[in-house]
Amino acid sequence: GAQQSVTVANPVSGASLDLLPHFQLEPEDVYIVKNKAVSLACRATPATQIYFKCNGEWVHQGDHVTQHSTDRGTGLPVMEVRIEVTRQQVEKIFGLEEYWCQCVAWSSSGTTKSQKAFVRIAYLRKNFEQEPTAKEVSIEQGIVLPCRPPEGIPPAEVEWLRNEELVDPALDANVYVTPEHSLVLRQARLADTANYTCVAKNIVARRRSASAAITVYVNGGWSTWTQWSSCSTSCGRGWQKRSRTCTNPTPLNGGALCEGQNVQKTACTTLCPVDGAWSEWSKWSVCGAECPHWRSRECSEPAPRNGGQECHGPELDTRNCTSELCSHATPGAEDVALYVGLVAVAVCLVLLLLVGVLVYCRKKGGLDADVADSSILTAGFQPVSIKPSKADNPSLLTIQPDLSTTTMTYQGSLCARQDGPAKLQLPNGHLLSPLGAGRHTLHHSSPAAEGADFVARLSTQSYFRSLPRGNTNMAYGTFNFLGGRLMIPNTGISLLIPPDAIPRGKIYEVYLTLHKQEEVRLPLAGCQTLLSPIVSCGPPGVLLTRPAILAMGHCVEASAENWSIRLKKQSCEGTWEDVLQLGAEPCTELYYCQLEAQACYVFTEQLGRFALVGESLSMAASKRLKLVLFAPAACPSLEYNIRVYCLSDTQDVLKEVIQLEKQLGGQLIGAPRVLHFKDSYHNLRLSIHDMPSSLWKSKLLASYQEIPFYHIWSGLQPFLHCTFTLERLSPSTCELACKIWVWQVEGDGQSFTVNFNIAKDTRFSDWLVPDSEVGAPALVGPSAFKIPFLIRQKIISSLDPPGTRGADWRTLAQKLNLDSHLSFFASKPSPTAMILNLWEARHFPNGNLSQLAAAVAEVGKQDGAFFAVSEAEC
């Protein structure tokens, strides 16, 4: 730093101190920025000479720039001297000591020294010693954002930016900056959600730290309960509910949702209303002098109660009892009634005669139109294998399918038509007779030539997407108009791409992904629960001309009175939307769903991310849980753990548990069981019993363990488990016998009888799914389908046009138990193709073609034997 000037008197001179040099300007500390030289100056009066000394050495006289003047006030001479200091001069002594300079002024009375001026090289490093980091904090919580600026000379000044605007603590009492440059927010507010940047600057440079995103979230809070609703039934036992909302406050910025149920249900009983009914009429009264007599009845058998309806009709009945003398009947009324009756009988006879004639004509006209022969498909559905055709076999039929046919739009009636023979004239040949030469082209070539041709075509396609690789829960493949199939092994999840679903001339690289539920946030409200895995197929936005079919498992015991089930799809913005309500009329033709006992098949023309979500409508609604027992395969210590898993009954969750247990070294010790878990708000309990106390003891302190209802019902945790820790009383004990009970309070339960040798028993290993399924995850072209392509095309062309007495695709749907989907099939250009696609999705790879052949044969449109197609051509 600067030092005070020092005056040295000349011992020889006797001059007064007033005549010693006095500095009017002393050199100041300076910084060298980059390569720019700095200037040092000093001025003294009276002075005869002034020189600079730097780090103890005199500066060369030629480096001084001197100016002389006279002080107007005193008339004394004034001398001012300047020198320049370069970066090279300072760097010569860098690391030894700091570079400094001072002036020495002479007069006739002596010398005077100025303060020292230090010359430093200015710099500012690039990297911050500590940068602020992103944080998520609850509202009203304190926030500290640390910042240690880069090293620099002179030391850097620090300021903070909030969304690129300067933070001024003077304007906001909730903010201050510590001496260590940390930014402190005393209480986080929603407005404090922003990107914060620490800025360090000096005379050399200005540095910015990485921005730290601060998210101030609000955890949700429950409102008060509403009043109980009225009982769901007006008679007998029902239920009533009350609700609350997560709005006190509403969760914001990713804040936690409210824990617990937003709906509570309780049983209620309502007295049934009893409608009144009349008693028997009393006897007629004695005839009076004025002709009439009367009789009465009462509304007493039973009397109305609990809001029941009163009896309808008269309570009193009167009539004349003295024949013509008191009769008030209109003359001729009996004759009018007789005529009306005769006319009605005549009309009925005429109508019956017309109906009989029409039926006779219809039967006579239809005798030649419908010829059913169940043998015609037997030869067509042969086992298919890809083999080269033999040139020396002349009996093989070489029929080539038309792979460039235009789309046909179905325009027939949904209901069965009663057309006459003129509507459809069947040929005298086979149902699927060979077509003319030159109309169909199916090229066969060697694998090498075909692969080269495929790669050449692939490189010229106008649409191609790249996908990530290496995920065990993902399948992907490249497809064209021939279609194909993707499968994720051991999960029951697959995607069927039918023929001509991809436009001709396009090649898509399609993927199928199973998501872990912790990776995808699916918001659920009320009594909603996740019923299926969350599955993505894509790429989204590609053009499909026919629906693909996504197959995945579910765990719901479906019934219309207990469940409202919806198909959800995630939009491009990340929000989940209901695209289909099962059982209701679809609002769009883009999606449809076939729900079966353990799987659902989703028809979709738009690929994306899907999940099946259910909302219980009564306490009888239930989900399937699979209960699985695992224990260590090796037990070197006295402790032995039995893990009881409660998981959603779908193949993908079981696969995940088995993979986890393989990592833990576990083995299955009992056959898996299924438990029906009801929406009754009761927890799941687990207990262990009947263990020989002389050999084993349990470390469980309570009589049972318990899993909360909501943890299971939400479905957001696909599997949960409880551990029973046992202890052997002797290391030689290997036989374990006990019972494990798993039950829902006031609900379903299951028991496991455990009796095995912990050292060598592996008899339950066969229950585990294999590490890999037979077949590739991606099948392209004809190999992906059970039905040979030629036969498929002939079935479609034969059954799509409306037939007499419903002998078309509608009857096929009935034979395959798909008649509840007729409206959806009819909305597509080829209803038969939709039926066959669904059959492929449901029955691959173990479908029985013979059963399908029998169903097609029973439709009644065939009139000849089905032609034979060789394996090579299929």
Rosetta blueprint (number, residue, H / E / L):
1 G L
2 A L
3 Q L
4 Q L
5 S L
6 V E
7 T E
8 V E
9 A E
10 N L
11 P L
12 V L
13 S L
14 G L
15 A L
16 S L
17 L H
18 D H
19 L H
20 L L
21 P L
22 H E
23 F E
24 Q E
25 L E
26 E L
27 P L
28 E L
29 D L
30 V E
31 Y E
32 I E
33 V E
34 K L
35 N L
36 K L
37 A L
38 V E
39 S E
40 L E
41 A E
42 C E
43 R E
44 A E
45 T E
46 P L
47 A L
48 T L
49 Q E
50 I E
51 Y E
52 F E
53 K E
54 C E
55 N L
56 G L
57 E E
58 W E
59 V L
60 H L
61 Q H
62 G H
63 D H
64 H L
65 V E
66 T E
67 Q E
68 H E
69 S E
70 T E
71 D L
72 R L
73 G L
74 T L
75 G L
76 L L
77 P E
78 V E
79 M E
80 E E
81 V E
82 R E
83 I E
84 E E
85 V E
86 T L
87 R H
88 Q H
89 Q H
90 V H
91 E H
92 K H
93 I L
94 F L
95 G L
96 L L
97 E L
98 E L
99 Y E
100 W E
101 C E
102 Q E
103 C E
104 V E
105 A E
106 W E
107 S E
108 S L
109 S L
110 G E
111 T E
112 T E
113 K E
114 S L
115 Q L
116 K L
117 A E
118 F E
119 V E
120 R E
121 I E
122 A E
123 Y E
124 L E
125 R L
126 K L
127 N L
128 F L
129 E L
130 Q E
131 E L
132 P L
133 T L
134 A L
135 K E
136 E E
137 V E
138 S E
139 I L
140 E L
141 Q L
142 G L
143 I E
144 V E
145 L E
146 P L
147 C L
148 R E
149 P L
150 P L
151 E L
152 G E
153 I E
154 P L
155 P L
156 A L
157 E E
158 V E
159 E E
160 W E
161 L E
162 R E
163 N L
164 E L
165 E E
166 L E
167 V L
168 D L
169 P L
170 A L
171 L L
172 D L
173 A L
174 N L
175 V E
176 Y E
177 V E
178 T L
179 P L
180 E L
181 H L
182 S L
183 L E
184 V E
185 L E
186 R L
187 Q L
188 A L
189 R L
190 L H
191 A H
192 D H
193 T L
194 A E
195 N E
196 Y E
197 T E
198 C E
199 V E
200 A E
201 K E
202 N L
203 I L
204 V L
205 A L
206 R E
207 R E
208 R E
209 S L
210 A L
211 S L
212 A E
213 A E
214 I E
215 T E
216 V E
217 Y E
218 V E
219 N L
220 G L
221 G L
222 W L
223 S L
224 T L
225 W L
226 T L
227 Q L
228 W L
229 S L
230 S L
231 C L
232 S L
233 T L
234 S L
235 C L
236 G E
237 R E
238 G E
239 W E
240 Q E
241 K E
242 R E
243 S E
244 R L
245 T L
246 C L
247 T L
248 N L
249 P L
250 T L
251 P L
252 L E
253 N L
254 G L
255 G L
256 A L
257 L L
258 C L
259 E L
260 G L
261 Q L
262 N L
263 V E
264 Q E
265 K E
266 T E
267 A E
268 C E
269 T E
270 T E
271 L L
272 C L
273 P L
274 V E
275 D L
276 G L
277 A L
278 W E
279 S L
280 E L
281 W L
282 S L
283 K L
284 W L
285 S L
286 V L
287 C L
288 G L
289 A L
290 E L
291 C L
292 P E
293 H E
294 W E
295 R E
296 S E
297 R L
298 E L
299 C E
300 S L
301 E L
302 P L
303 A L
304 P L
305 R E
306 N L
307 G L
308 G L
309 Q L
310 E L
311 C L
312 H L
313 G L
314 P L
315 E L
316 L E
317 D E
318 T E
319 R E
320 N E
321 C L
322 T L
323 S H
324 E H
325 L H
326 C L
327 S L
328 H L
329 A L
330 T L
331 P L
332 G L
333 A H
334 E H
335 D H
336 V H
337 A H
338 L H
339 Y H
340 V H
341 G H
342 L H
343 V H
344 A H
345 V H
346 A H
347 V H
348 C H
349 L H
350 V H
351 L H
352 L H
353 L H
354 L H
355 V H
356 G H
357 V H
358 L H
359 V H
360 Y H
361 C H
362 R H
363 K H
364 K H
365 G H
366 G H
367 L L
368 D L
369 A L
370 D L
371 V L
372 A L
373 D L
374 S L
375 S L
376 I L
377 L L
378 T L
379 A L
380 G L
381 F L
382 Q L
383 P L
384 V L
385 S L
386 I L
387 K L
388 P L
389 S L
390 K L
391 A L
392 D L
393 N L
394 P L
395 S L
396 L L
397 L L
398 T L
399 I L
400 Q L
401 P L
402 D L
403 L L
404 S L
405 T L
406 T L
407 T L
408 M L
409 T L
410 Y L
411 Q L
412 G L
413 S L
414 L L
415 C L
416 A L
417 R L
418 Q L
419 D L
420 G L
421 P L
422 A L
423 K L
424 L L
425 Q L
426 L L
427 P L
428 N L
429 G L
430 H L
431 L L
432 L L
433 S L
434 P L
435 L L
436 G L
437 A L
438 G L
439 R L
440 H L
441 T L
442 L L
443 H L
444 H L
445 S L
446 S L
447 P H
448 A H
449 A H
450 E H
451 G H
452 A H
453 D H
454 F H
455 V H
456 A H
457 R H
458 L H
459 S H
460 T L
461 Q L
462 S L
463 Y L
464 F L
465 R L
466 S L
467 L L
468 P L
469 R L
470 G L
471 N L
472 T L
473 N L
474 M E
475 A E
476 Y E
477 G E
478 T E
479 F E
480 N L
481 F L
482 L L
483 G L
484 G E
485 R E
486 L E
487 M E
488 I E
489 P L
490 N L
491 T L
492 G L
493 I E
494 S E
495 L E
496 L E
497 I E
498 P L
499 P L
500 D L
501 A L
502 I L
503 P L
504 R L
505 G L
506 K L
507 I L
508 Y E
509 E E
510 V E
511 Y E
512 L E
513 T E
514 L E
515 H E
516 K L
517 Q L
518 E L
519 E L
520 V L
521 R L
522 L L
523 P L
524 L L
525 A L
526 G L
527 C L
528 Q E
529 T E
530 L E
531 L L
532 S L
533 P L
534 I E
535 V E
536 S E
537 C E
538 G E
539 P L
540 P L
541 G L
542 V L
543 L L
544 L L
545 T L
546 R L
547 P L
548 A E
549 I E
550 L E
551 A E
552 M E
553 G E
554 H L
555 C L
556 V E
557 E L
558 A L
559 S L
560 A L
561 E L
562 N L
563 W E
564 S E
565 I E
566 R E
567 L E
568 K E
569 K E
570 Q E
571 S L
572 C L
573 E L
574 G L
575 T L
576 W E
577 E E
578 D E
579 V E
580 L E
581 Q E
582 L L
583 G L
584 A L
585 E L
586 P L
587 C L
588 T L
589 E L
590 L L
591 Y E
592 Y E
593 C E
594 Q E
595 L E
596 E L
597 A L
598 Q L
599 A E
600 C E
601 Y E
602 V E
603 F E
604 T E
605 E L
606 Q L
607 L L
608 G L
609 R E
610 F E
611 A E
612 L E
613 V E
614 G E
615 E E
616 S E
617 L L
618 S L
619 M L
620 A L
621 A L
622 S E
623 K E
624 R E
625 L E
626 K E
627 L E
628 V E
629 L E
630 F E
631 A E
632 P E
633 A L
634 A L
635 C L
636 P L
637 S L
638 L L
639 E E
640 Y E
641 N E
642 I E
643 R E
644 V E
645 Y E
646 C E
647 L E
648 S E
649 D L
650 T L
651 Q H
652 D H
653 V H
654 L H
655 K H
656 E H
657 V H
658 I H
659 Q H
660 L H
661 E H
662 K H
663 Q H
664 L H
665 G L
666 G E
667 Q E
668 L E
669 I L
670 G L
671 A L
672 P L
673 R E
674 V E
675 L E
676 H E
677 F E
678 K E
679 D L
680 S L
681 Y L
682 H L
683 N L
684 L E
685 R E
686 L E
687 S E
688 I E
689 H E
690 D L
691 M L
692 P L
693 S L
694 S L
695 L L
696 W E
697 K E
698 S E
699 K L
700 L L
701 L L
702 A L
703 S L
704 Y L
705 Q E
706 E E
707 I E
708 P L
709 F H
710 Y H
711 H H
712 I H
713 W H
714 S L
715 G L
716 L L
717 Q L
718 P L
719 F E
720 L E
721 H E
722 C E
723 T E
724 F E
725 T E
726 L E
727 E E
728 R E
729 L L
730 S L
731 P L
732 S L
733 T L
734 C L
735 E E
736 L E
737 A E
738 C E
739 K E
740 I E
741 W E
742 V E
743 W E
744 Q E
745 V L
746 E L
747 G L
748 D L
749 G E
750 Q E
751 S E
752 F E
753 T E
754 V E
755 N E
756 F E
757 N E
758 I L
759 A L
760 K L
761 D L
762 T L
763 R L
764 F L
765 S H
766 D H
767 W H
768 L L
769 V L
770 P L
771 D L
772 S L
773 E L
774 V L
775 G L
776 A L
777 P L
778 A E
779 L E
780 V E
781 G H
782 P H
783 S H
784 A H
785 F L
786 K L
787 I L
788 P L
789 F H
790 L H
791 I H
792 R H
793 Q H
794 K H
795 I H
796 I H
797 S H
798 S H
799 L H
800 D L
801 P L
802 P L
803 G L
804 T H
805 R H
806 G H
807 A L
808 D L
809 W H
810 R H
811 T H
812 L H
813 A H
814 Q H
815 K H
816 L L
817 N L
818 L L
819 D H
820 S H
821 H H
822 L H
823 S H
824 F H
825 F H
826 A H
827 S L
828 K L
829 P L
830 S L
831 P H
832 T H
833 A H
834 M H
835 I H
836 L H
837 N H
838 L H
839 W H
840 E H
841 A H
842 R H
843 H H
844 F L
845 P L
846 N L
847 G L
848 N L
849 L H
850 S H
851 Q H
852 L H
853 A H
854 A H
855 A H
856 V H
857 A H
858 E L
859 V L
860 G L
861 K L
862 Q L
863 D L
864 G L
865 A L
866 F L
867 F L
868 A L
869 V L
870 S L
871 E L
872 A L
873 E L
874 C L
